[in-house]
Amino acid sequence: MSIMDCIKTENMTLQDGIYYANNIPDRADIALYDERMEGLDSLYDTSFWHNHRTACIIAATDATRKWSSDCVTGIIDVGGGSGNNVNAFEKAGYDAALFEPTLTGVICAKKRGVKNIVCGIFDETTIEQESVPIIGLFDVLEHIEKDDEFLRNMHPLLKDGGNIIATVPAHMWLWSEKDDGSDHHRRYTLQQLSELFKNNGYIVTYATYFFSLLMPVQYITRVLPYKLLRKKHKLSKSNSNKFEKEHNPFASNLLLKMLKPEQRCISKLKRIPFGSSVLLIAKKGTISNANFTT
């Protein structure tokens, strides 16, 4: 069974290799695509942060697959932006699909060479019930105002025994202008994220912090200036990636090497005690086991 069999493509419009769902607002003319976004998209391939996060996600998914009885390879990356994670999953041998509501994201993904792309919202109108083996939510939940409702809506779309693999930013005390500029609603502790999943019908099988080396750097370079300036100078969305744009390739490569041990820990499903992000794997449980939050 192909991952695309989980998607109700018969209700979508196929254009230039991209499926457009009916549950998104009228899309703009493709000619309006902002070519300047290509520079930002290419950053995802060179930034140590994006590269390390992707490597940790693949390591966690491989480990879950290794210990799974059916060794599933199908995954849908929900809100996957320009498809850098899906691209990595494809290279690692997974049957992967991108679900992204923005036009810029899906066009970047197409240019990147991602095979299975849907421009739409992931819900019961676009996904078959109990069909998806793995759902990826990579730095998505912090953008969702009602994250509990969002996870409950995912529940009936996962196949029995299916998994959600999620990453989120960690700790509210690390809140900075970056969070303001990225439209975040919250940051999570490992316990808070675990409870969120447990309370909404899932069984948490693995959870860890990562980006441990970034915690002091992030606090000094982002949090302290944010607090000292008392939020007078909000980051605009256009400037929210300034830190990433100024990355030095040498520094990025060095940081990647320094963070490599985290990838080995995650590949063995060992827990890292602290970090500026959280990674969690949760299996679909039964509704009767859930303690739905309100």
VOPAGU-2260 file (C-alpha; in pm, 1 decimal, decimal comma):
REM VOPAGU-2260
SITE   aa  ch    i         X         Y         Z
SITE  MET   A    0       0,0       0,0       0,0
SITE  SER   A    1     139,1     338,3    -104,6
SITE  ILE   A    2     127,5     634,6     130,6
SITE  MET   A    3     -75,7     814,8    -137,3
SITE  ASP   A    4    -352,1     555,4     -88,2
SITE  CYS   A    5    -414,5     721,0     251,0
SITE  ILE   A    6    -495,8    1049,8      79,0
SITE  LYS   A    7    -827,7    1129,4     -89,1
SITE  THR   A    8    -664,7    1249,2    -409,7
SITE  GLU   A    9    -982,3    1185,1    -608,1
SITE  ASN   A   10   -1125,0    1501,2    -451,7
SITE  MET   A   11    -819,5    1710,0    -540,4
SITE  THR   A   12    -685,9    1897,0    -841,8
SITE  LEU   A   13    -352,8    1778,2    -978,1
SITE  GLN   A   14    -137,2    2049,7   -1133,1
SITE  ASP   A   15     234,0    2030,1   -1215,0
SITE  GLY   A   16     278,2    1730,3    -987,5
SITE  ILE   A   17     110,0    1892,5    -684,9
SITE  TYR   A   18    -229,5    1789,3    -548,8
SITE  TYR   A   19    -442,8    2086,3    -442,6
SITE  ALA   A   20    -714,4    2007,3    -187,1
SITE  ASN   A   21   -1048,2    2184,1    -165,3
SITE  ASN   A   22   -1014,3    2263,5     204,7
SITE  ILE   A   23    -775,3    2556,1     164,7
SITE  PRO   A   24    -864,0    2914,9      64,2
SITE  ASP   A   25    -851,2    2997,8    -304,7
SITE  ARG   A   26    -487,9    2972,5    -391,2
SITE  ALA   A   27    -301,3    3261,5    -545,0
SITE  ASP   A   28    -174,9    3247,0    -899,4
SITE  ILE   A   29     144,7    3042,7    -909,7
SITE  ALA   A   30     305,9    3332,5   -1095,1
SITE  LEU   A   31     292,4    3526,4    -768,0
SITE  TYR   A   32     535,4    3284,4    -608,0
SITE  ASP   A   33     806,3    3484,9    -433,9
SITE  GLU   A   34    1141,1    3377,7    -579,8
SITE  ARG   A   35    1318,6    3534,5    -282,6
SITE  MET   A   36    1192,9    3243,9     -74,3
SITE  GLU   A   37    1426,5    3013,8    -264,8
SITE  GLY   A   38    1721,7    3163,7     -78,8
SITE  LEU   A   39    1554,2    3098,8     254,5
SITE  ASP   A   40    1459,6    2747,9     147,2
SITE  SER   A   41    1817,7    2663,5      53,0
SITE  LEU   A   42    1916,4    2769,1     402,9
SITE  TYR   A   43    1732,5    2463,8     535,5
SITE  ASP   A   44    1989,2    2246,0     360,6
SITE  THR   A   45    2292,1    2430,0     505,0
SITE  SER   A   46    2175,5    2534,6     853,7
SITE  PHE   A   47    2319,8    2316,2    1130,7
SITE  TRP   A   48    1988,2    2346,1    1318,9
SITE  HIS   A   49    1774,0    2207,9    1037,4
SITE  ASN   A   50    2030,4    1942,9     945,1
SITE  HIS   A   51    2064,9    1817,4    1302,0
SITE  ARG   A   52    1689,4    1816,9    1362,4
SITE  THR   A   53    1634,1    1617,3    1041,9
SITE  ALA   A   54    1906,2    1368,0    1137,3
SITE  CYS   A   55    1750,3    1319,9    1482,4
SITE  ILE   A   56    1403,1    1273,1    1330,1
SITE  ILE   A   57    1531,8    1007,8    1087,6
SITE  ALA   A   58    1724,3     835,0    1368,9
SITE  ALA   A   59    1411,8     820,0    1587,7
SITE  THR   A   60    1194,6     694,7    1301,7
SITE  ASP   A   61    1450,3     428,6    1204,7
SITE  ALA   A   62    1469,0     310,3    1565,7
SITE  THR   A   63    1090,2     290,9    1592,7
SITE  ARG   A   64    1072,5     101,4    1265,0
SITE  LYS   A   65    1344,0    -139,3    1381,6
SITE  TRP   A   66    1150,4    -237,1    1691,3
SITE  SER   A   67     810,1    -236,6    1524,3
SITE  SER   A   68     648,8    -568,1    1436,2
SITE  ASP   A   69     533,5    -456,1    1089,8
SITE  CYS   A   70     829,7    -228,0    1002,5
SITE  VAL   A   71     612,5      34,1     832,7
SITE  THR   A   72     775,0     286,5     600,6
SITE  GLY   A   73     483,3     516,5     519,3
SITE  ILE   A   74     487,8     866,0     668,5
SITE  ILE   A   75     302,4    1193,1     606,6
SITE  ASP   A   76     481,5    1510,2     716,8
SITE  VAL   A   77     202,6    1746,9     823,5
SITE  GLY   A   78     288,4    2116,2     790,6
SITE  GLY   A   79     620,9    2011,8     642,5
SITE  GLY   A   80     704,8    2347,7     483,4
SITE  SER   A   81     933,8    2317,5     185,0
SITE  GLY   A   82     978,2    1942,9     218,0
SITE  ASN   A   83    1334,3    1914,2     345,2
SITE  ASN   A   84    1232,0    1644,5     594,3
SITE  VAL   A   85    1025,6    1454,3     336,1
SITE  ASN   A   86    1320,4    1470,6     100,0
SITE  ALA   A   87    1540,8    1318,3     370,1
SITE  PHE   A   88    1282,2    1047,5     441,8
SITE  GLU   A   89    1269,4     958,2      71,6
SITE  LYS   A   90    1648,6     928,3      58,8
SITE  ALA   A   91    1633,9     703,2     366,5
SITE  GLY   A   92    1396,1     466,3     188,7
SITE  TYR   A   93    1061,9     579,6     330,2
SITE  ASP   A   94     738,4     616,0     135,3
SITE  ALA   A   95     678,5     977,8     235,5
SITE  ALA   A   96     432,0    1252,1     148,9
SITE  LEU   A   97     422,0    1624,0     225,6
SITE  PHE   A   98     105,3    1796,4     349,5
SITE  GLU   A   99     152,9    2173,9     345,8
SITE  PRO   A  100    -114,7    2447,5     323,0
SITE  THR   A  101     107,6    2723,9     182,2
SITE  LEU   A  102     174,0    2775,3    -186,8
SITE  THR   A  103     533,2    2881,8    -128,3
SITE  GLY   A  104     604,5    2565,2      68,2
SITE  VAL   A  105     473,9    2320,2    -190,4
SITE  ILE   A  106     644,5    2495,7    -480,8
SITE  CYS   A  107     976,4    2490,7    -293,4
SITE  ALA   A  108     919,4    2119,8    -225,8
SITE  LYS   A  109     851,7    2056,7    -594,4
SITE  LYS   A  110    1170,8    2236,1    -691,4
SITE  ARG   A  111    1353,0    2028,0    -429,5
SITE  GLY   A  112    1232,7    1709,8    -602,2
SITE  VAL   A  113     983,9    1581,2    -343,8
SITE  LYS   A  114     761,9    1321,0    -513,5
SITE  ASN   A  115     436,2    1322,5    -316,6
SITE  ILE   A  116     303,0    1671,6    -242,6
SITE  VAL   A  117     -37,6    1788,6    -123,9
SITE  CYS   A  118    -125,5    2155,3     -79,3
SITE  GLY   A  119    -403,4    2130,7     174,3
SITE  ILE   A  120    -510,5    2084,4     533,9
SITE  PHE   A  121    -464,7    1742,3     690,9
SITE  ASP   A  122    -809,2    1636,2     816,0
SITE  GLU   A  123   -1094,8    1389,6     760,1
SITE  THR   A  124   -1184,1    1554,0     426,8
SITE  THR   A  125    -841,2    1479,0     278,3
SITE  ILE   A  126    -731,7    1161,3     463,2
SITE  GLU   A  127    -888,1     814,4     479,5
SITE  GLN   A  128    -991,2     698,5     826,3
SITE  GLU   A  129    -744,2     473,8    1013,3
SITE  SER   A  130    -499,8     471,1     723,3
SITE  VAL   A  131    -178,2     660,8     804,8
SITE  PRO   A  132     109,1     453,4     951,8
SITE  ILE   A  133     316,9     749,5    1075,6
SITE  ILE   A  134     232,1    1119,9    1108,3
SITE  GLY   A  135     517,7    1367,5    1137,8
SITE  LEU   A  136     459,8    1692,9    1329,4
SITE  PHE   A  137     795,2    1866,1    1316,7
SITE  ASP   A  138     779,3    2200,4    1499,0
SITE  VAL   A  139     408,9    2230,7    1422,2
SITE  LEU   A  140     224,1    2198,8    1754,8
SITE  GLU   A  141     361,5    2523,5    1896,4
SITE  HIS   A  142     186,6    2708,1    1611,5
SITE  ILE   A  143    -153,0    2553,3    1692,9
SITE  GLU   A  144    -368,0    2745,8    1940,6
SITE  LYS   A  145    -576,4    2442,0    2040,0
SITE  ASP   A  146    -307,8    2175,5    2030,6
SITE  ASP   A  147    -520,5    1924,5    2224,8
SITE  GLU   A  148    -806,2    1947,0    1974,8
SITE  PHE   A  149    -555,2    1920,3    1690,7
SITE  LEU   A  150    -418,7    1592,0    1829,1
SITE  ARG   A  151    -767,5    1451,2    1890,5
SITE  ASN   A  152    -852,6    1517,0    1526,3
SITE  MET   A  153    -539,2    1323,5    1422,0
SITE  HIS   A  154    -642,9    1017,9    1623,4
SITE  PRO   A  155    -902,4     863,1    1386,3
SITE  LEU   A  156    -675,8     917,5    1084,1
SITE  LEU   A  157    -390,0     704,1    1222,2
SITE  LYS   A  158    -404,8     333,2    1150,4
SITE  ASP   A  159    -428,3      99,9    1450,4
SITE  GLY   A  160     -86,3      92,5    1613,5
SITE  GLY   A  161      27,0     392,5    1408,0
SITE  ASN   A  162     267,6     652,1    1545,3
SITE  ILE   A  163     301,9    1026,9    1566,6
SITE  ILE   A  164     658,1    1158,4    1574,8
SITE  ALA   A  165     677,0    1519,5    1692,6
SITE  THR   A  166     933,0    1787,2    1771,0
SITE  VAL   A  167     866,5    2114,6    1953,9
SITE  PRO   A  168    1069,5    2397,4    2110,8
SITE  ALA   A  169    1140,8    2342,8    2480,7
SITE  HIS   A  170    1091,2    2551,7    2795,7
SITE  MET   A  171     895,4    2873,8    2829,4
SITE  TRP   A  172    1195,0    3031,6    3002,8
SITE  LEU   A  173    1369,8    3013,7    2662,9
SITE  TRP   A  174    1098,0    3232,0    2505,8
SITE  SER   A  175    1244,8    3510,5    2292,6
SITE  GLU   A  176    1175,1    3740,8    2000,7
SITE  LYS   A  177    1225,0    3438,9    1777,0
SITE  ASP   A  178     907,6    3286,0    1922,8
SITE  ASP   A  179     717,1    3612,1    1880,2
SITE  GLY   A  180     828,4    3641,1    1518,7
SITE  SER   A  181     738,2    3279,0    1444,8
SITE  ASP   A  182     382,1    3302,1    1579,9
SITE  HIS   A  183     444,1    3047,9    1854,6
SITE  HIS   A  184     175,3    2996,5    2118,1
SITE  ARG   A  185     396,6    2812,3    2365,0
SITE  ARG   A  186     709,5    2610,5    2431,4
SITE  TYR   A  187     688,9    2271,6    2606,7
SITE  THR   A  188     869,3    2073,3    2870,8
SITE  LEU   A  189     911,1    1701,8    2804,1
SITE  GLN   A  190     652,0    1627,3    3071,3
SITE  GLN   A  191     400,0    1877,0    2931,1
SITE  LEU   A  192     427,9    1734,5    2580,7
SITE  SER   A  193     398,4    1377,2    2710,6
SITE  GLU   A  194      87,8    1465,4    2911,5
SITE  LEU   A  195     -66,3    1639,7    2611,3
SITE  PHE   A  196     -41,9    1319,2    2408,0
SITE  LYS   A  197    -147,8    1089,7    2693,5
SITE  ASN   A  198    -455,0    1305,2    2763,9
SITE  ASN   A  199    -568,8    1286,0    2402,7
SITE  GLY   A  200    -561,5     916,6    2322,7
SITE  TYR   A  201    -193,7     825,8    2270,8
SITE  ILE   A  202      65,0     607,1    2439,1
SITE  VAL   A  203     404,7     778,2    2463,0
SITE  THR   A  204     677,0     526,4    2376,9
SITE  TYR   A  205     978,1     759,5    2370,7
SITE  ALA   A  206    1051,1    1121,2    2459,9
SITE  THR   A  207    1373,8    1314,6    2490,5
SITE  TYR   A  208    1525,4    1657,7    2484,6
SITE  PHE   A  209    1781,2    1745,2    2217,4
SITE  PHE   A  210    1989,0    2046,8    2108,0
SITE  SER   A  211    2146,9    2032,5    2454,1
SITE  LEU   A  212    2444,2    2248,5    2355,0
SITE  LEU   A  213    2218,8    2530,3    2236,8
SITE  MET   A  214    2054,0    2600,8    2571,5
SITE  PRO   A  215    2319,5    2837,7    2716,0
SITE  VAL   A  216    2386,4    2999,3    2377,1
SITE  GLN   A  217    2018,7    3054,2    2313,8
SITE  TYR   A  218    1965,6    3200,6    2658,9
SITE  ILE   A  219    2255,7    3445,0    2626,2
SITE  THR   A  220    2202,4    3552,2    2264,6
SITE  ARG   A  221    1821,2    3555,5    2250,0
SITE  VAL   A  222    1648,7    3535,6    2586,6
SITE  LEU   A  223    1855,2    3784,7    2783,9
SITE  PRO   A  224    1842,8    4060,4    2517,6
SITE  TYR   A  225    1468,8    3998,6    2483,3
SITE  LYS   A  226    1415,0    4040,7    2857,1
SITE  LEU   A  227    1650,8    4336,0    2894,9
SITE  LEU   A  228    1483,9    4525,1    2612,1
SITE  ARG   A  229    1147,3    4443,1    2773,1
SITE  LYS   A  230    1009,1    4335,6    2435,2
SITE  LYS   A  231    1032,8    4688,0    2290,0
SITE  HIS   A  232    1168,2    4567,6    1960,2
SITE  LYS   A  233     951,4    4283,9    1831,9
SITE  LEU   A  234    1092,3    4070,4    1556,8
SITE  SER   A  235     892,9    4102,4    1238,2
SITE  LYS   A  236     824,3    3783,7    1043,2
SITE  SER   A  237    1059,4    3902,7     773,3
SITE  ASN   A  238    1341,3    3933,3    1027,6
SITE  SER   A  239    1264,7    3622,3    1230,1
SITE  ASN   A  240    1519,9    3419,5    1031,5
SITE  LYS   A  241    1797,5    3678,2    1056,0
SITE  PHE   A  242    2000,3    3461,7    1294,5
SITE  GLU   A  243    1984,6    3170,1    1052,2
SITE  LYS   A  244    2072,8    3385,6     750,6
SITE  GLU   A  245    2389,6    3496,1     925,3
SITE  HIS   A  246    2510,5    3141,9     992,2
SITE  ASN   A  247    2874,9    3083,8     913,2
SITE  PRO   A  248    2926,1    2757,2     718,5
SITE  PHE   A  249    3236,8    2670,0     922,2
SITE  ALA   A  250    3052,4    2728,4    1250,5
SITE  SER   A  251    2754,5    2526,0    1124,7
SITE  ASN   A  252    2973,4    2228,6    1036,2
SITE  LEU   A  253    3148,6    2248,8    1372,9
SITE  LEU   A  254    2818,4    2257,3    1561,1
SITE  LEU   A  255    2689,9    1962,2    1360,8
SITE  LYS   A  256    2992,0    1756,1    1466,4
SITE  MET   A  257    2950,9    1860,9    1828,6
SITE  LEU   A  258    2584,4    1758,5    1824,8
SITE  LYS   A  259    2650,2    1422,7    1657,2
SITE  PRO   A  260    2639,2    1225,8    1986,4
SITE  GLU   A  261    2273,5    1325,1    2024,2
SITE  GLN   A  262    2191,7    1147,0    1699,5
SITE  ARG   A  263    2355,9     830,4    1831,6
SITE  CYS   A  264    2159,2     852,2    2157,2
SITE  ILE   A  265    1831,3     895,2    1973,6
SITE  SER   A  266    1910,4     609,6    1734,8
SITE  LYS   A  267    1923,7     386,9    2044,7
SITE  LEU   A  268    1613,1     552,7    2193,2
SITE  LYS   A  269    1812,8     679,3    2489,1
SITE  ARG   A  270    1693,9     991,2    2669,4
SITE  ILE   A  271    1893,0    1316,2    2666,6
SITE  PRO   A  272    1822,7    1496,1    2998,1
SITE  PHE   A  273    1811,0    1854,9    2872,5
SITE  GLY   A  274    1794,8    2060,6    2553,5
SITE  SER   A  275    1619,6    2345,6    2374,2
SITE  SER   A  276    1387,6    2109,6    2179,8
SITE  VAL   A  277    1180,1    1801,2    2257,0
SITE  LEU   A  278    1134,4    1492,5    2038,6
SITE  LEU   A  279     849,7    1251,5    2115,1
SITE  ILE   A  280     708,6     930,4    1967,3
SITE  ALA   A  281     352,0     832,5    2056,7
SITE  LYS   A  282     148,9     531,6    1948,5
SITE  LYS   A  283    -223,5     547,0    1882,6
SITE  GLY   A  284    -411,3     431,0    2190,8
SITE  THR   A  285    -779,5     374,3    2251,2
SITE  ILE   A  286   -1030,2     649,6    2312,2
SITE  SER   A  287   -1126,0     483,7    2641,4
SITE  ASN   A  288    -771,4     536,9    2768,5
SITE  ALA   A  289    -775,6     906,6    2686,5
SITE  ASN   A  290    -841,3    1180,8    2937,1
SITE  PHE   A  291    -943,0    1450,8    2693,2
SITE  THR   A  292    -851,2    1802,0    2801,1
SITE  THR   A  293   -1102,5    2080,6    2762,6
